Amino acid sequence: MKLTDINIRDPFVLTYNGKYYMYGTRAKNTWSTQAGLKCGFDVYESYDLLEWSEPKSIFESSEDYWGKHQFWAPEAHLYNGKFYLFASFKSDTTHRGTATLVCDTPNGEFKPLSNGAVTPKDWACLDGTLYVENGTPYIVFCHEWTQIEDGEVCAQELSRDLSHTVGEPIVLWKASMAKPWVVPYDGKRCYVTDGPFVMNIDGELICLWSSFGECGYVEAISRSDNGKINGKWTIDETLLFEKNGGHGMIFEDLDGNLNFIYHSPNETPLERPCICKIQKEMLKRK
């Protein structure tokens, strides 16, 4: 398969053992609230980022799993010798939240690790990602605008086995802080935060994330002033991607080059994963 044949949102690529593994939201089921639909996650495999395998299921909905619909934004992270899937789920009786799953391989059958979502139970949350700082794991996630109007990006320490959180969440920034480019999603006062992805660029801690600008869905960069998750975060005035695409991440290819992957357009059912080379200089503070 080519990337143009693959209909996913929120793409995430793991480079491991000479191969690329791509995960994402099954776009055709993105907005469904109907329990019992074929909800789940797949992996696509490639050796060159051009030709991809057919999708292989790695997790499917079941009667005994708490998440019933809107299976979103799977990310596979290698951590302490195992592969951990961070993904968001919703049901009719619980808020949306990010849960953790685990597998011995990046393309095997992932099993639930956390007891429900690891994000705060009384919050509507999504798009949790893993960040490890000096051996301490954190989940970085979005407190959803649907609950609080001004969406937030937050962080919370995780247990060493990634099964639950420790302590209290901290707010890193609010969507409305993204001046001058951010626009309200509803045209009035609701501002969106989506898809955080944290990485270190030559000692500078940055976070890619998405919201809405004048040309639709966008990709932005926030920066910590002390290189740590608990720093004071500021948001770049210049967007990384500014027209109808986002929820991206950065991965290193087999040649050591950085690549930016995102979905575009931000319109169901037309979403496709897009990959382009990116230079470190484009990610550094201007």
C-alpha positions in Angstrom: 0.0 0.0 0.0 1.0 3.6 -0.6 0.3 6.3 2.0 -2.4 7.6 -0.3 -4.2 4.3 0.1 -4.2 4.4 3.9 -7.2 6.2 5.6 -6.1 7.0 9.1 -6.0 10.0 11.4 -3.4 10.8 14.1 -0.5 8.8 12.5 2.4 7.7 14.7 5.5 5.9 13.5 7.8 3.7 15.6 11.2 2.9 14.1 12.4 -0.5 15.4 14.8 -3.2 14.4 15.2 -2.1 10.8 11.5 -1.5 10.1 8.8 1.2 10.5 5.5 0.6 12.3 2.7 3.0 11.7 -0.4 3.3 13.9 -3.4 5.6 13.7 -7.1 6.1 14.2 -9.4 4.2 11.8 -10.7 7.3 10.1 -14.1 5.8 9.0 -15.0 5.2 12.6 -13.6 8.4 14.0 -16.8 10.1 15.1 -19.1 7.1 15.7 -20.8 6.9 19.1 -22.4 3.6 18.3 -21.2 0.8 20.6 -20.6 -2.5 18.9 -19.0 -1.1 15.7 -15.8 -2.7 14.6 -13.6 -0.4 16.7 -9.9 -1.1 17.1 -6.3 -0.3 16.1 -4.1 -1.5 13.3 -0.4 -1.4 12.4 1.1 -0.9 9.0 4.7 -2.1 8.4 7.3 -0.7 6.0 11.1 -0.9 5.2 11.3 2.3 3.2 8.3 4.6 4.2 7.0 4.2 0.7 5.5 0.8 0.4 3.4 -0.3 3.4 1.8 -3.6 4.4 -1.9 -4.2 4.6 -3.3 -3.3 8.1 -2.8 -5.9 10.8 -5.1 -5.6 13.8 -3.4 -5.2 17.2 -6.4 -4.5 19.4 -10.2 -4.9 18.9 -13.3 -3.8 20.9 -14.8 -6.4 23.2 -17.7 -6.8 25.6 -15.5 -6.7 28.7 -13.4 -3.7 27.7 -14.4 -0.4 29.2 -13.9 1.6 26.0 -16.9 1.2 23.7 -16.4 3.7 20.8 -14.2 6.5 19.4 -11.0 4.6 19.6 -8.5 7.3 18.9 -4.8 8.2 18.5 -2.8 5.0 19.3 0.9 5.5 20.0 3.3 2.6 20.5 6.3 3.3 22.7 9.3 1.0 23.5 9.9 1.3 27.2 11.9 -1.1 29.5 11.9 -3.8 26.9 8.2 -3.9 26.1 5.9 -2.0 23.8 3.2 0.2 25.4 0.2 1.5 23.5 -1.2 4.9 24.6 -4.7 5.3 23.2 -8.0 7.2 23.9 -11.4 5.6 24.4 -14.9 6.6 25.3 -18.1 4.9 26.6 -21.6 6.0 27.5 -20.9 5.9 31.2 -17.3 7.4 31.4 -15.5 10.4 30.2 -13.1 10.0 27.3 -9.6 9.2 28.5 -6.2 7.7 27.6 -5.5 4.1 28.7 -2.3 2.0 28.4 -1.9 -1.4 26.8 1.1 -3.6 26.5 2.7 -6.2 24.2 6.0 -8.0 23.8 6.2 -6.9 20.1 5.2 -3.8 18.1 2.8 -5.8 15.9 1.3 -8.3 18.3 -1.9 -8.4 20.2 -1.9 -5.6 22.8 -3.5 -6.3 26.2 -5.0 -3.8 28.6 -2.6 -2.7 31.3 -4.4 0.1 33.1 -7.7 -0.3 34.9 -9.6 2.1 32.7 -8.1 5.4 31.8 -4.9 6.7 33.5 -6.0 10.3 32.9 -8.1 11.9 35.6 -11.4 10.1 35.9 -13.6 13.2 36.2 -11.9 15.0 33.3 -12.6 14.6 29.6 -9.2 13.8 28.2 -7.6 12.6 25.0 -4.3 12.0 23.1 -2.0 11.0 25.9 1.6 10.5 25.0 4.6 9.1 26.9 7.6 11.3 27.9 10.4 10.0 30.1 12.5 12.5 32.0 15.6 11.3 33.9 14.0 7.8 34.2 10.6 9.1 35.4 7.7 8.5 33.0 5.0 11.1 32.4 1.8 11.1 30.4 1.3 14.4 28.5 -2.3 14.8 27.4 -5.1 17.2 26.5 -7.9 18.3 28.9 -10.6 18.5 26.4 -12.3 21.8 25.3 -15.7 20.0 25.2 -15.6 20.1 29.0 -13.7 23.3 29.8 -14.0 25.4 26.6 -10.4 26.5 26.7 -8.5 23.2 26.0 -5.3 22.5 28.0 -2.2 20.5 27.6 -1.3 18.8 30.9 1.3 16.4 32.3 1.1 13.9 35.1 3.7 11.4 36.5 3.1 7.8 35.8 4.0 4.7 37.8 7.1 3.0 36.6 5.0 0.2 35.0 2.8 2.8 33.3 -0.4 1.3 34.8 -1.5 4.3 36.7 -0.7 7.9 37.5 1.1 9.4 40.5 0.3 12.7 42.2 -1.7 15.5 40.6 -1.8 16.7 37.0 -0.2 20.0 36.1 -1.4 22.4 33.3 1.4 23.3 30.9 -0.6 25.7 28.7 -4.0 26.6 27.5 -5.0 26.8 23.9 -6.1 30.4 24.1 -2.4 31.4 24.9 -1.5 30.6 21.2 -1.6 34.1 20.0 -1.7 35.5 17.4 -2.7 32.5 15.2 -5.3 30.5 17.3 -9.0 30.9 16.5 -12.0 29.5 18.4 -13.3 26.2 17.1 -16.9 27.3 17.5 -16.3 30.9 16.3 -16.9 32.2 19.9 -14.9 31.0 22.9 -13.9 27.3 22.6 -10.3 26.7 21.9 -8.9 23.2 21.0 -5.8 21.3 22.1 -5.0 18.0 20.3 -2.2 15.5 19.8 0.8 16.6 22.0 4.1 15.0 21.2 7.1 15.8 23.4 10.8 15.6 22.3 14.2 16.9 23.1 16.1 18.9 20.4 19.7 19.4 21.4 18.7 20.1 25.0 15.6 22.1 24.3 12.3 20.4 25.3 9.6 21.0 22.8 6.0 19.8 22.3 4.2 19.5 18.9 0.4 19.9 19.2 -2.6 20.9 17.1 -5.4 23.4 17.2 -7.2 25.6 14.7 -6.0 28.7 12.9 -7.4 30.8 10.0 -6.8 28.0 7.5 -8.2 25.2 9.6 -6.4 22.5 11.5 -2.7 23.3 12.3 0.5 22.0 13.9 2.2 24.2 16.5 5.3 24.1 18.7 5.5 24.9 22.4 8.7 25.2 24.4 9.8 24.7 28.0 12.1 27.4 29.4 14.2 25.1 31.5 14.3 22.0 29.3 12.0 20.1 31.7 8.4 19.1 31.8 7.7 21.4 34.7 9.1 24.5 33.0 7.3 27.6 31.9 5.9 26.8 28.5 5.6 29.3 25.6 4.0 28.8 22.2 5.7 29.8 18.9 3.9 32.5 17.0 5.0 30.8 13.7 3.2 27.5 12.9 5.0 24.4 11.8 2.1 23.5 9.5 -0.7 25.9 8.9 -3.3 24.6 6.4 -5.8 21.8 7.1 -3.5 19.2 8.6 -1.9 18.2 11.9 -1.9 15.8 14.9 1.7 15.0 14.0 4.9 13.7 15.5 8.6 13.5 14.7 10.5 10.2 14.1 14.0 9.3 13.1 14.4 7.1 10.0 16.9 4.3 9.5 19.4 6.8 8.0 19.2 9.1 11.0 17.1 11.8 9.4 14.1 13.4 11.1 10.7 13.0 9.6 7.4 14.8 10.3 4.2 12.7 9.9 0.7 14.2 10.2 -2.7 13.6 8.7 -4.2 15.8 6.0 -6.8 16.9 5.1 -8.6 17.1 8.4 -11.8 16.0 6.8 -13.5 12.6 7.2 -13.2 10.3 5.2 -10.4 11.9 3.2 -7.6 11.8 5.8 -4.3 10.3 4.8 -0.9 10.1 6.6 1.7 12.5 5.1 5.5 12.2 5.7 8.1 14.8 4.9 11.7 15.3 5.9 12.3 18.0 8.5 15.5 19.7 9.6 16.4 20.3 13.3 16.7 24.0 12.5 13.0 24.1 11.7 12.3 22.9 15.3 14.7 25.1 17.2 13.8 28.5 18.7 13.9 31.2 16.2 
